[in-house]
Amino acid sequence: MMGKRLFPKPKPPWWRKCRCTLQKIIIPLCIFQTIRLLLLPSTIDVLILGFLVGIACVLYFEWI
């Protein structure tokens, strides 16, 4: 059990390419959503922004 945590299986090349593309897209989406939230605030905008920020954290800290 402990060995799997120390030496994780390498991710396939398509996953690394997908993650790299998402990293490039997520920050502009967060900025756009923040501007939209400031102009027309609603509950769904707050939830979407929270979801996008969560995805950005997961991608940049490489938790996946």
All heavy atoms as TSV, in Angstrom:
chain	resi	resn	atom	element	x	y	z
A	1	MET	N	N	0.820	-1.186	0.000
A	1	MET	CA	C	0.000	0.000	0.000
A	1	MET	C	C	0.867	1.255	0.000
A	1	MET	O	O	0.596	2.196	-0.710
A	1	MET	CB	C	-0.926	-0.034	1.218
A	1	MET	CG	C	-1.951	1.039	1.180
A	1	MET	SD	S	-3.180	0.678	-0.044
A	1	MET	CE	C	-4.637	0.946	0.854
A	2	MET	N	N	1.909	1.272	0.812
A	2	MET	CA	C	2.744	2.452	0.911
A	2	MET	C	C	3.568	2.652	-0.355
A	2	MET	O	O	3.849	3.771	-0.736
A	2	MET	CB	C	3.665	2.332	2.127
A	2	MET	CG	C	4.370	3.609	2.455
A	2	MET	SD	S	3.202	4.908	2.836
A	2	MET	CE	C	3.871	5.497	4.334
A	3	GLY	N	N	3.933	1.564	-1.026
A	3	GLY	CA	C	4.734	1.665	-2.239
A	3	GLY	C	C	4.024	2.414	-3.352
A	3	GLY	O	O	4.642	3.105	-4.145
A	4	LYS	N	N	2.723	2.300	-3.426
A	4	LYS	CA	C	1.966	2.998	-4.463
A	4	LYS	C	C	2.019	4.511	-4.258
A	4	LYS	O	O	2.018	5.262	-5.206
A	4	LYS	CB	C	0.520	2.527	-4.475
A	4	LYS	CG	C	0.343	1.157	-5.047
A	4	LYS	CD	C	-1.121	0.803	-5.159
A	4	LYS	CE	C	-1.284	-0.551	-5.802
A	4	LYS	NZ	N	-2.679	-0.898	-6.001
A	5	ARG	N	N	2.051	4.949	-3.019
A	5	ARG	CA	C	2.096	6.374	-2.750
A	5	ARG	C	C	3.481	6.941	-3.041
A	5	ARG	O	O	3.614	8.062	-3.498
A	5	ARG	CB	C	1.727	6.650	-1.302
A	5	ARG	CG	C	0.295	6.307	-1.018
A	5	ARG	CD	C	0.077	6.221	0.447
A	5	ARG	NE	N	-0.760	7.311	0.904
A	5	ARG	CZ	C	-0.853	7.662	2.150
A	5	ARG	NH1	N	-0.127	7.064	3.064
A	5	ARG	NH2	N	-1.660	8.624	2.511
A	6	LEU	N	N	4.523	6.189	-2.752
A	6	LEU	CA	C	5.876	6.682	-2.962
A	6	LEU	C	C	6.258	6.696	-4.434
A	6	LEU	O	O	6.963	7.593	-4.892
A	6	LEU	CB	C	6.879	5.837	-2.177
A	6	LEU	CG	C	6.791	5.944	-0.658
A	6	LEU	CD1	C	7.765	4.975	-0.009
A	6	LEU	CD2	C	7.070	7.357	-0.199
A	7	PHE	N	N	5.810	5.702	-5.174
A	7	PHE	CA	C	6.154	5.585	-6.583
A	7	PHE	C	C	4.888	5.457	-7.415
A	7	PHE	O	O	4.516	4.361	-7.840
A	7	PHE	CB	C	7.060	4.371	-6.819
A	7	PHE	CG	C	8.306	4.406	-5.988
A	7	PHE	CD1	C	8.458	3.564	-4.910
A	7	PHE	CD2	C	9.319	5.302	-6.289
A	7	PHE	CE1	C	9.594	3.603	-4.134
A	7	PHE	CE2	C	10.458	5.344	-5.523
A	7	PHE	CZ	C	10.607	4.489	-4.437
A	8	PRO	N	N	4.212	6.581	-7.655
A	8	PRO	CA	C	2.960	6.488	-8.427
A	8	PRO	C	C	3.226	6.084	-9.871
A	8	PRO	O	O	4.311	6.304	-10.413
A	8	PRO	CB	C	2.397	7.902	-8.351
A	8	PRO	CG	C	3.564	8.765	-8.094
A	8	PRO	CD	C	4.546	7.941	-7.311
A	9	LYS	N	N	2.235	5.446	-10.450
A	9	LYS	CA	C	2.329	5.037	-11.844
A	9	LYS	C	C	2.413	6.281	-12.721
A	9	LYS	O	O	1.671	7.240	-12.516
A	9	LYS	CB	C	1.072	4.249	-12.198
A	9	LYS	CG	C	1.322	3.059	-13.067
A	9	LYS	CD	C	0.105	2.182	-13.098
A	9	LYS	CE	C	-0.669	2.461	-14.358
A	9	LYS	NZ	N	-1.783	1.543	-14.558
A	10	PRO	N	N	3.324	6.313	-13.689
A	10	PRO	CA	C	3.396	7.501	-14.558
A	10	PRO	C	C	2.127	7.657	-15.386
A	10	PRO	O	O	1.504	6.684	-15.802
A	10	PRO	CB	C	4.600	7.229	-15.452
A	10	PRO	CG	C	4.954	5.810	-15.272
A	10	PRO	CD	C	4.313	5.320	-14.008
A	11	LYS	N	N	1.746	8.891	-15.576
A	11	LYS	CA	C	0.534	9.185	-16.357
A	11	LYS	C	C	0.833	9.019	-17.853
A	11	LYS	O	O	1.942	9.257	-18.303
A	11	LYS	CB	C	0.066	10.616	-16.088
A	11	LYS	CG	C	-0.166	10.937	-14.632
A	11	LYS	CD	C	-1.427	10.277	-14.137
A	11	LYS	CE	C	-1.780	10.755	-12.762
A	11	LYS	NZ	N	-1.703	9.773	-11.743
A	12	PRO	N	N	-0.184	8.650	-18.629
A	12	PRO	CA	C	0.022	8.505	-20.074
A	12	PRO	C	C	0.274	9.868	-20.726
A	12	PRO	O	O	-0.112	10.909	-20.188
A	12	PRO	CB	C	-1.283	7.897	-20.567
A	12	PRO	CG	C	-2.258	8.054	-19.476
A	12	PRO	CD	C	-1.515	8.268	-18.209
A	13	PRO	N	N	0.915	9.888	-21.881
A	13	PRO	CA	C	1.236	11.162	-22.554
A	13	PRO	C	C	0.004	12.001	-22.882
A	13	PRO	O	O	0.057	13.229	-22.798
A	13	PRO	CB	C	1.946	10.732	-23.839
A	13	PRO	CG	C	2.385	9.337	-23.613
A	13	PRO	CD	C	1.475	8.745	-22.586
A	14	TRP	N	N	-1.116	11.365	-23.227
A	14	TRP	CA	C	-2.310	12.145	-23.548
A	14	TRP	C	C	-2.827	12.889	-22.323
A	14	TRP	O	O	-3.373	13.976	-22.442
A	14	TRP	CB	C	-3.403	11.270	-24.149
A	14	TRP	CG	C	-3.918	10.206	-23.231
A	14	TRP	CD1	C	-3.481	8.920	-23.149
A	14	TRP	CD2	C	-4.941	10.342	-22.248
A	14	TRP	NE1	N	-4.168	8.244	-22.181
A	14	TRP	CE2	C	-5.084	9.087	-21.604
A	14	TRP	CE3	C	-5.767	11.387	-21.846
A	14	TRP	CZ2	C	-5.989	8.871	-20.587
A	14	TRP	CZ3	C	-6.686	11.164	-20.832
A	14	TRP	CH2	C	-6.791	9.920	-20.216
A	15	TRP	N	N	-2.645	12.316	-21.122
A	15	TRP	CA	C	-3.098	12.985	-19.912
A	15	TRP	C	C	-2.236	14.214	-19.630
A	15	TRP	O	O	-2.742	15.266	-19.246
A	15	TRP	CB	C	-3.065	12.035	-18.728
A	15	TRP	CG	C	-3.362	12.736	-17.440
A	15	TRP	CD1	C	-2.517	12.980	-16.424
A	15	TRP	CD2	C	-4.606	13.329	-17.055
A	15	TRP	NE1	N	-3.146	13.684	-15.435
A	15	TRP	CE2	C	-4.431	13.904	-15.803
A	15	TRP	CE3	C	-5.848	13.420	-17.666
A	15	TRP	CZ2	C	-5.449	14.571	-15.139
A	15	TRP	CZ3	C	-6.859	14.089	-17.003
A	15	TRP	CH2	C	-6.653	14.647	-15.754
A	16	ARG	N	N	-0.925	14.093	-19.830
A	16	ARG	CA	C	-0.038	15.247	-19.609
A	16	ARG	C	C	-0.352	16.363	-20.589
A	16	ARG	O	O	-0.357	17.537	-20.224
A	16	ARG	CB	C	1.424	14.819	-19.734
A	16	ARG	CG	C	1.914	14.133	-18.461
A	16	ARG	CD	C	3.366	13.787	-18.548
A	16	ARG	NE	N	3.406	12.375	-18.963
A	16	ARG	CZ	C	4.268	11.857	-19.792
A	16	ARG	NH1	N	5.197	12.586	-20.328
A	16	ARG	NH2	N	4.218	10.582	-20.105
A	17	LYS	N	N	-0.659	16.009	-21.838
A	17	LYS	CA	C	-1.010	17.011	-22.843
A	17	LYS	C	C	-2.325	17.700	-22.487
A	17	LYS	O	O	-2.449	18.926	-22.591
A	17	LYS	CB	C	-1.115	16.337	-24.210
A	17	LYS	CG	C	-1.320	17.289	-25.343
A	17	LYS	CD	C	-1.312	16.552	-26.676
A	17	LYS	CE	C	-1.528	17.501	-27.825
A	17	LYS	NZ	N	-1.522	16.823	-29.105
A	18	CYS	N	N	-3.300	16.923	-22.028
A	18	CYS	CA	C	-4.598	17.467	-21.622
A	18	CYS	C	C	-4.436	18.398	-20.420
A	18	CYS	O	O	-5.014	19.486	-20.385
A	18	CYS	CB	C	-5.536	16.313	-21.297
A	18	CYS	SG	S	-7.175	16.813	-20.788
A	19	ARG	N	N	-3.649	17.991	-19.433
A	19	ARG	CA	C	-3.421	18.818	-18.243
A	19	ARG	C	C	-2.712	20.114	-18.599
A	19	ARG	O	O	-3.061	21.185	-18.084
A	19	ARG	CB	C	-2.609	18.032	-17.216
A	19	ARG	CG	C	-2.571	18.732	-15.864
A	19	ARG	CD	C	-1.842	17.921	-14.846
A	19	ARG	NE	N	-0.425	18.033	-15.132
A	19	ARG	CZ	C	0.509	17.222	-14.671
A	19	ARG	NH1	N	0.188	16.204	-13.931
A	19	ARG	NH2	N	1.768	17.404	-14.973
A	20	CYS	N	N	-1.746	20.043	-19.494
A	20	CYS	CA	C	-1.029	21.242	-19.933
A	20	CYS	C	C	-1.976	22.218	-20.626
A	20	CYS	O	O	-1.925	23.430	-20.392
A	20	CYS	CB	C	0.114	20.843	-20.855
A	20	CYS	SG	S	1.141	22.215	-21.373
A	21	THR	N	N	-2.861	21.696	-21.469
A	21	THR	CA	C	-3.836	22.549	-22.158
A	21	THR	C	C	-4.801	23.182	-21.162
A	21	THR	O	O	-5.106	24.373	-21.259
A	21	THR	CB	C	-4.623	21.713	-23.188
A	21	THR	OG1	O	-3.698	21.101	-24.088
A	21	THR	CG2	C	-5.588	22.579	-23.962
A	22	LEU	N	N	-5.268	22.397	-20.194
A	22	LEU	CA	C	-6.172	22.942	-19.179
A	22	LEU	C	C	-5.493	24.028	-18.341
A	22	LEU	O	O	-6.128	25.018	-17.970
A	22	LEU	CB	C	-6.675	21.826	-18.270
A	22	LEU	CG	C	-7.753	20.938	-18.847
A	22	LEU	CD1	C	-8.049	19.786	-17.902
A	22	LEU	CD2	C	-9.005	21.729	-19.101
A	23	GLN	N	N	-4.202	23.854	-18.048
A	23	GLN	CA	C	-3.481	24.866	-17.287
A	23	GLN	C	C	-3.414	26.188	-18.039
A	23	GLN	O	O	-3.463	27.247	-17.429
A	23	GLN	CB	C	-2.066	24.397	-16.965
A	23	GLN	CG	C	-2.013	23.397	-15.842
A	23	GLN	CD	C	-0.605	22.916	-15.571
A	23	GLN	OE1	O	0.272	22.970	-16.437
A	23	GLN	NE2	N	-0.374	22.428	-14.372
A	24	LYS	N	N	-3.321	26.131	-19.349
A	24	LYS	CA	C	-3.271	27.348	-20.152
A	24	LYS	C	C	-4.628	28.037	-20.229
A	24	LYS	O	O	-4.701	29.255	-20.353
A	24	LYS	CB	C	-2.784	27.036	-21.564
A	24	LYS	CG	C	-1.347	26.602	-21.618
A	24	LYS	CD	C	-0.964	26.219	-23.022
A	24	LYS	CE	C	0.445	25.659	-23.062
A	24	LYS	NZ	N	0.799	25.184	-24.398
A	25	ILE	N	N	-5.704	27.269	-20.157
A	25	ILE	CA	C	-7.051	27.805	-20.346
A	25	ILE	C	C	-7.680	28.281	-19.034
A	25	ILE	O	O	-8.464	29.228	-19.029
A	25	ILE	CB	C	-7.939	26.731	-20.999
A	25	ILE	CG1	C	-7.472	26.457	-22.425
A	25	ILE	CG2	C	-9.396	27.139	-21.005
A	25	ILE	CD1	C	-8.185	25.297	-23.076
A	26	ILE	N	N	-7.339	27.672	-17.910
A	26	ILE	CA	C	-8.089	27.876	-16.670
A	26	ILE	C	C	-7.955	29.288	-16.105
A	26	ILE	O	O	-8.933	29.854	-15.604
A	26	ILE	CB	C	-7.722	26.803	-15.619
A	26	ILE	CG1	C	-8.773	26.750	-14.514
A	26	ILE	CG2	C	-6.358	27.043	-15.039
A	26	ILE	CD1	C	-10.048	26.130	-14.921
A	27	ILE	N	N	-6.787	29.910	-16.184
A	27	ILE	CA	C	-6.610	31.255	-15.618
A	27	ILE	C	C	-7.431	32.298	-16.382
A	27	ILE	O	O	-8.122	33.099	-15.743
A	27	ILE	CB	C	-5.114	31.623	-15.558
A	27	ILE	CG1	C	-4.381	30.691	-14.595
A	27	ILE	CG2	C	-4.921	33.078	-15.149
A	27	ILE	CD1	C	-4.875	30.736	-13.167
A	28	PRO	N	N	-7.406	32.331	-17.723
A	28	PRO	CA	C	-8.296	33.278	-18.408
A	28	PRO	C	C	-9.775	33.041	-18.102
A	28	PRO	O	O	-10.541	34.002	-17.986
A	28	PRO	CB	C	-7.995	33.050	-19.893
A	28	PRO	CG	C	-6.629	32.491	-19.922
A	28	PRO	CD	C	-6.497	31.686	-18.667
A	29	LEU	N	N	-10.187	31.781	-17.946
A	29	LEU	CA	C	-11.578	31.498	-17.574
A	29	LEU	C	C	-11.902	32.050	-16.186
A	29	LEU	O	O	-12.981	32.606	-15.972
A	29	LEU	CB	C	-11.848	29.998	-17.602
A	29	LEU	CG	C	-12.123	29.375	-18.962
A	29	LEU	CD1	C	-12.261	27.870	-18.830
A	29	LEU	CD2	C	-13.354	29.959	-19.573
A	30	CYS	N	N	-10.974	31.903	-15.245
A	30	CYS	CA	C	-11.192	32.438	-13.899
A	30	CYS	C	C	-11.288	33.962	-13.934
A	30	CYS	O	O	-12.135	34.547	-13.242
A	30	CYS	CB	C	-10.053	32.018	-12.972
A	30	CYS	SG	S	-10.109	30.297	-12.479
A	31	ILE	N	N	-10.446	34.607	-14.727
A	31	ILE	CA	C	-10.485	36.068	-14.838
A	31	ILE	C	C	-11.809	36.510	-15.447
A	31	ILE	O	O	-12.457	37.444	-14.952
A	31	ILE	CB	C	-9.283	36.574	-15.648
A	31	ILE	CG1	C	-7.999	36.334	-14.862
A	31	ILE	CG2	C	-9.440	38.051	-15.994
A	31	ILE	CD1	C	-6.737	36.564	-15.655
A	32	PHE	N	N	-12.231	35.851	-16.515
A	32	PHE	CA	C	-13.506	36.179	-17.139
A	32	PHE	C	C	-14.663	36.002	-16.159
A	32	PHE	O	O	-15.547	36.860	-16.058
A	32	PHE	CB	C	-13.721	35.306	-18.384
A	32	PHE	CG	C	-15.102	35.421	-18.955
A	32	PHE	CD1	C	-15.448	36.530	-19.700
A	32	PHE	CD2	C	-16.047	34.439	-18.731
A	32	PHE	CE1	C	-16.733	36.652	-20.229
A	32	PHE	CE2	C	-17.329	34.542	-19.248
A	32	PHE	CZ	C	-17.667	35.662	-20.002
A	33	GLN	N	N	-14.651	34.906	-15.419
A	33	GLN	CA	C	-15.731	34.639	-14.477
A	33	GLN	C	C	-15.724	35.649	-13.331
A	33	GLN	O	O	-16.779	36.053	-12.851
A	33	GLN	CB	C	-15.620	33.213	-13.929
A	33	GLN	CG	C	-16.804	32.780	-13.112
A	33	GLN	CD	C	-18.092	32.760	-13.915
A	33	GLN	OE1	O	-18.101	32.515	-15.102
A	33	GLN	NE2	N	-19.185	33.036	-13.250
A	34	THR	N	N	-14.545	36.094	-12.908
A	34	THR	CA	C	-14.461	37.110	-11.857
A	34	THR	C	C	-15.057	38.430	-12.332
A	34	THR	O	O	-15.815	39.082	-11.595
A	34	THR	CB	C	-12.999	37.314	-11.427
A	34	THR	OG1	O	-12.466	36.063	-10.992
A	34	THR	CG2	C	-12.892	38.333	-10.312
A	35	ILE	N	N	-14.733	38.824	-13.555
A	35	ILE	CA	C	-15.294	40.060	-14.115
A	35	ILE	C	C	-16.810	39.937	-14.232
A	35	ILE	O	O	-17.553	40.862	-13.879
A	35	ILE	CB	C	-14.645	40.380	-15.474
A	35	ILE	CG1	C	-13.182	40.735	-15.272
A	35	ILE	CG2	C	-15.382	41.502	-16.188
A	35	ILE	CD1	C	-12.383	40.813	-16.549
A	36	ARG	N	N	-17.271	38.805	-14.707
A	36	ARG	CA	C	-18.718	38.590	-14.822
A	36	ARG	C	C	-19.393	38.641	-13.456
A	36	ARG	O	O	-20.480	39.193	-13.300
A	36	ARG	CB	C	-18.970	37.240	-15.492
A	36	ARG	CG	C	-20.417	36.975	-15.706
A	36	ARG	CD	C	-20.654	35.697	-16.448
A	36	ARG	NE	N	-22.086	35.421	-16.327
A	36	ARG	CZ	C	-22.652	34.311	-16.652
A	36	ARG	NH1	N	-21.931	33.339	-17.140
A	36	ARG	NH2	N	-23.936	34.147	-16.503
A	37	LEU	N	N	-18.730	38.072	-12.451
A	37	LEU	CA	C	-19.276	38.080	-11.101
A	37	LEU	C	C	-19.361	39.506	-10.551
A	37	LEU	O	O	-20.324	39.858	-9.872
A	37	LEU	CB	C	-18.429	37.213	-10.175
A	37	LEU	CG	C	-18.824	37.164	-8.708
A	37	LEU	CD1	C	-20.177	36.497	-8.564
A	37	LEU	CD2	C	-17.779	36.417	-7.911
A	38	LEU	N	N	-18.368	40.319	-10.849
A	38	LEU	CA	C	-18.378	41.701	-10.366
A	38	LEU	C	C	-19.458	42.536	-11.052
A	38	LEU	O	O	-20.051	43.417	-10.431
A	38	LEU	CB	C	-17.009	42.345	-10.574
A	38	LEU	CG	C	-15.887	41.764	-9.701
A	38	LEU	CD1	C	-14.556	42.366	-10.112
A	38	LEU	CD2	C	-16.160	42.004	-8.232
A	39	LEU	N	N	-19.712	42.262	-12.326
A	39	LEU	CA	C	-20.703	43.044	-13.066
A	39	LEU	C	C	-22.136	42.581	-12.797
A	39	LEU	O	O	-23.032	43.417	-12.622
A	39	LEU	CB	C	-20.409	42.981	-14.569
A	39	LEU	CG	C	-19.091	43.623	-15.012
A	39	LEU	CD1	C	-18.877	43.404	-16.496
A	39	LEU	CD2	C	-19.078	45.105	-14.679
A	40	LEU	N	N	-22.371	41.298	-12.822
A	40	LEU	CA	C	-23.716	40.739	-12.620
A	40	LEU	C	C	-23.656	39.616	-11.585
A	40	LEU	O	O	-23.651	38.429	-11.937
A	40	LEU	CB	C	-24.268	40.185	-13.935
A	40	LEU	CG	C	-24.417	41.174	-15.080
A	40	LEU	CD1	C	-24.662	40.438	-16.374
A	40	LEU	CD2	C	-25.534	42.146	-14.788
A	41	PRO	N	N	-23.611	39.962	-10.307
A	41	PRO	CA	C	-23.447	38.913	-9.291
A	41	PRO	C	C	-24.688	38.025	-9.144
A	41	PRO	O	O	-25.815	38.508	-9.193
A	41	PRO	CB	C	-23.204	39.702	-7.997
A	41	PRO	CG	C	-23.734	41.058	-8.254
A	41	PRO	CD	C	-23.650	41.296	-9.733
A	42	SER	N	N	-24.431	36.752	-9.043
A	42	SER	CA	C	-25.492	35.786	-8.754
A	42	SER	C	C	-24.855	34.581	-8.061
A	42	SER	O	O	-23.642	34.401	-8.075
A	42	SER	CB	C	-26.205	35.348	-10.032
A	42	SER	OG	O	-25.368	34.548	-10.815
A	43	THR	N	N	-25.688	33.761	-7.485
A	43	THR	CA	C	-25.203	32.597	-6.747
A	43	THR	C	C	-24.494	31.612	-7.668
A	43	THR	O	O	-23.450	31.062	-7.317
A	43	THR	CB	C	-26.376	31.895	-6.049
A	43	THR	OG1	O	-27.060	32.851	-5.240
A	43	THR	CG2	C	-25.898	30.755	-5.192
A	44	ILE	N	N	-25.035	31.405	-8.843
A	44	ILE	CA	C	-24.429	30.444	-9.775
A	44	ILE	C	C	-23.044	30.910	-10.224
A	44	ILE	O	O	-22.135	30.096	-10.403
A	44	ILE	CB	C	-25.363	30.149	-10.979
A	44	ILE	CG1	C	-24.877	28.931	-11.764
A	44	ILE	CG2	C	-25.488	31.325	-11.883
A	44	ILE	CD1	C	-25.085	27.634	-11.069
A	45	ASP	N	N	-22.849	32.233	-10.361
A	45	ASP	CA	C	-21.528	32.750	-10.726
A	45	ASP	C	C	-20.499	32.476	-9.635
A	45	ASP	O	O	-19.348	32.163	-9.923
A	45	ASP	CB	C	-21.600	34.254	-11.014
A	45	ASP	CG	C	-22.295	34.558	-12.322
A	45	ASP	OD1	O	-22.216	33.709	-13.235
A	45	ASP	OD2	O	-22.907	35.630	-12.437
A	46	VAL	N	N	-20.914	32.605	-8.397
A	46	VAL	CA	C	-20.013	32.313	-7.277
A	46	VAL	C	C	-19.643	30.833	-7.281
A	46	VAL	O	O	-18.474	30.473	-7.087
A	46	VAL	CB	C	-20.661	32.710	-5.930
A	46	VAL	CG1	C	-19.804	32.269	-4.761
A	46	VAL	CG2	C	-20.916	34.204	-5.887
A	47	LEU	N	N	-20.610	29.963	-7.521
A	47	LEU	CA	C	-20.335	28.528	-7.562
A	47	LEU	C	C	-19.408	28.161	-8.718
A	47	LEU	O	O	-18.479	27.361	-8.550
A	47	LEU	CB	C	-21.645	27.749	-7.663
A	47	LEU	CG	C	-22.566	27.840	-6.451
A	47	LEU	CD1	C	-23.881	27.127	-6.736
A	47	LEU	CD2	C	-21.896	27.270	-5.233
A	48	ILE	N	N	-19.650	28.765	-9.879
A	48	ILE	CA	C	-18.791	28.486	-11.042
A	48	ILE	C	C	-17.371	28.957	-10.778
A	48	ILE	O	O	-16.403	28.242	-11.071
A	48	ILE	CB	C	-19.376	29.136	-12.316
A	48	ILE	CG1	C	-20.675	28.451	-12.714
A	48	ILE	CG2	C	-18.374	29.082	-13.460
A	48	ILE	CD1	C	-21.418	29.151	-13.835
A	49	LEU	N	N	-17.229	30.156	-10.202
A	49	LEU	CA	C	-15.889	30.666	-9.904
A	49	LEU	C	C	-15.184	29.783	-8.883
A	49	LEU	O	O	-13.990	29.489	-9.027
A	49	LEU	CB	C	-15.966	32.111	-9.410
A	49	LEU	CG	C	-14.620	32.773	-9.130
A	49	LEU	CD1	C	-13.768	32.808	-10.399
A	49	LEU	CD2	C	-14.822	34.162	-8.578
A	50	GLY	N	N	-15.901	29.331	-7.866
A	50	GLY	CA	C	-15.304	28.419	-6.889
A	50	GLY	C	C	-14.846	27.120	-7.518
A	50	GLY	O	O	-13.767	26.609	-7.204
A	51	PHE	N	N	-15.655	26.589	-8.421
A	51	PHE	CA	C	-15.302	25.363	-9.129
A	51	PHE	C	C	-14.046	25.573	-9.990
A	51	PHE	O	O	-13.131	24.747	-9.990
A	51	PHE	CB	C	-16.487	24.922	-9.990
A	51	PHE	CG	C	-16.267	23.648	-10.732
A	51	PHE	CD1	C	-16.213	22.441	-10.064
A	51	PHE	CD2	C	-16.119	23.654	-12.109
A	51	PHE	CE1	C	-16.015	21.249	-10.754
A	51	PHE	CE2	C	-15.920	22.480	-12.810
A	51	PHE	CZ	C	-15.866	21.273	-12.127
A	52	LEU	N	N	-13.991	26.692	-10.713
A	52	LEU	CA	C	-12.831	26.980	-11.560
A	52	LEU	C	C	-11.564	27.183	-10.742
A	52	LEU	O	O	-10.490	26.708	-11.123
A	52	LEU	CB	C	-13.105	28.204	-12.436
A	52	LEU	CG	C	-14.133	28.029	-13.546
A	52	LEU	CD1	C	-14.419	29.368	-14.221
A	52	LEU	CD2	C	-13.657	27.014	-14.564
A	53	VAL	N	N	-11.676	27.879	-9.620
A	53	VAL	CA	C	-10.513	28.083	-8.751
A	53	VAL	C	C	-10.054	26.744	-8.181
A	53	VAL	O	O	-8.850	26.484	-8.080
A	53	VAL	CB	C	-10.833	29.105	-7.643
A	53	VAL	CG1	C	-9.758	29.121	-6.579
A	53	VAL	CG2	C	-11.004	30.496	-8.238
A	54	GLY	N	N	-10.992	25.885	-7.835
A	54	GLY	CA	C	-10.630	24.554	-7.349
A	54	GLY	C	C	-9.882	23.746	-8.400
A	54	GLY	O	O	-8.876	23.105	-8.102
A	55	ILE	N	N	-10.359	23.787	-9.632
A	55	ILE	CA	C	-9.674	23.085	-10.725
A	55	ILE	C	C	-8.276	23.664	-10.934
A	55	ILE	O	O	-7.308	22.927	-11.140
A	55	ILE	CB	C	-10.497	23.160	-12.021
A	55	ILE	CG1	C	-11.761	22.331	-11.888
A	55	ILE	CG2	C	-9.678	22.674	-13.219
A	55	ILE	CD1	C	-12.695	22.461	-13.064
A	56	ALA	N	N	-8.161	24.987	-10.865
A	56	ALA	CA	C	-6.854	25.629	-11.042
A	56	ALA	C	C	-5.883	25.180	-9.955
A	56	ALA	O	O	-4.713	24.876	-10.246
A	56	ALA	CB	C	-7.012	27.146	-11.039
A	57	CYS	N	N	-6.342	25.107	-8.718
A	57	CYS	CA	C	-5.472	24.657	-7.625
A	57	CYS	C	C	-5.024	23.214	-7.837
A	57	CYS	O	O	-3.851	22.889	-7.652
A	57	CYS	CB	C	-6.190	24.787	-6.290
A	57	CYS	SG	S	-6.389	26.474	-5.731
A	58	VAL	N	N	-5.958	22.364	-8.221
A	58	VAL	CA	C	-5.625	20.953	-8.453
A	58	VAL	C	C	-4.591	20.820	-9.569
A	58	VAL	O	O	-3.630	20.057	-9.457
A	58	VAL	CB	C	-6.904	20.151	-8.786
A	58	VAL	CG1	C	-6.571	18.799	-9.366
A	58	VAL	CG2	C	-7.757	19.997	-7.547
A	59	LEU	N	N	-4.754	21.594	-10.641
A	59	LEU	CA	C	-3.822	21.492	-11.764
A	59	LEU	C	C	-2.451	22.060	-11.436
A	59	LEU	O	O	-1.422	21.465	-11.771
A	59	LEU	CB	C	-4.398	22.204	-12.992
A	59	LEU	CG	C	-5.591	21.518	-13.656
A	59	LEU	CD1	C	-6.167	22.412	-14.735
A	59	LEU	CD2	C	-5.181	20.193	-14.237
A	60	TYR	N	N	-2.403	23.213	-10.774
A	60	TYR	CA	C	-1.120	23.848	-10.535
A	60	TYR	C	C	-0.336	23.210	-9.402
A	60	TYR	O	O	0.890	23.248	-9.396
A	60	TYR	CB	C	-1.302	25.350	-10.312
A	60	TYR	CG	C	-1.484	26.062	-11.622
A	60	TYR	CD1	C	-2.732	26.480	-12.040
A	60	TYR	CD2	C	-0.407	26.270	-12.485
A	60	TYR	CE1	C	-2.911	27.094	-13.259
A	60	TYR	CE2	C	-0.572	26.884	-13.694
A	60	TYR	CZ	C	-1.829	27.295	-14.081
A	60	TYR	OH	O	-2.003	27.902	-15.302
A	61	PHE	N	N	-1.005	22.615	-8.414
A	61	PHE	CA	C	-0.304	21.906	-7.355
A	61	PHE	C	C	-0.062	20.450	-7.721
A	61	PHE	O	O	0.503	19.711	-6.925
A	61	PHE	CB	C	-1.064	22.010	-6.044
A	61	PHE	CG	C	-1.049	23.385	-5.445
A	61	PHE	CD1	C	-2.223	24.005	-5.105
A	61	PHE	CD2	C	0.151	24.055	-5.231
A	61	PHE	CE1	C	-2.232	25.276	-4.567
A	61	PHE	CE2	C	0.162	25.324	-4.700
A	61	PHE	CZ	C	-1.020	25.936	-4.365
A	62	GLU	N	N	-0.532	20.050	-8.923
A	62	GLU	CA	C	-0.333	18.694	-9.452
A	62	GLU	C	C	-0.854	17.630	-8.510
A	62	GLU	O	O	-0.184	16.638	-8.221
A	62	GLU	CB	C	1.127	18.472	-9.807
A	62	GLU	CG	C	1.611	19.378	-10.915
A	62	GLU	CD	C	3.054	19.142	-11.302
A	62	GLU	OE1	O	3.722	18.289	-10.668
A	62	GLU	OE2	O	3.511	19.825	-12.217
A	63	TRP	N	N	-2.066	17.829	-7.969
A	63	TRP	CA	C	-2.685	16.826	-7.111
A	63	TRP	C	C	-3.226	15.681	-7.932
A	63	TRP	O	O	-3.516	14.623	-7.396
A	63	TRP	CB	C	-3.792	17.457	-6.285
A	63	TRP	CG	C	-3.255	18.378	-5.228
A	63	TRP	CD1	C	-2.006	18.348	-4.693
A	63	TRP	CD2	C	-3.933	19.440	-4.599
A	63	TRP	NE1	N	-1.879	19.333	-3.772
A	63	TRP	CE2	C	-3.041	20.033	-3.681
A	63	TRP	CE3	C	-5.206	19.965	-4.723
A	63	TRP	CZ2	C	-3.390	21.111	-2.902
A	63	TRP	CZ3	C	-5.552	21.030	-3.929
A	63	TRP	CH2	C	-4.644	21.590	-3.020
A	64	ILE	N	N	-3.400	15.892	-9.251
A	64	ILE	CA	C	-3.802	14.791	-10.126
A	64	ILE	C	C	-2.636	14.553	-11.067
A	64	ILE	O	O	-2.148	15.436	-11.681
A	64	ILE	CB	C	-5.055	15.118	-10.973
A	64	ILE	CG1	C	-6.226	15.464	-10.110
A	64	ILE	CG2	C	-5.404	13.918	-11.834
A	64	ILE	CD1	C	-7.505	15.720	-10.886
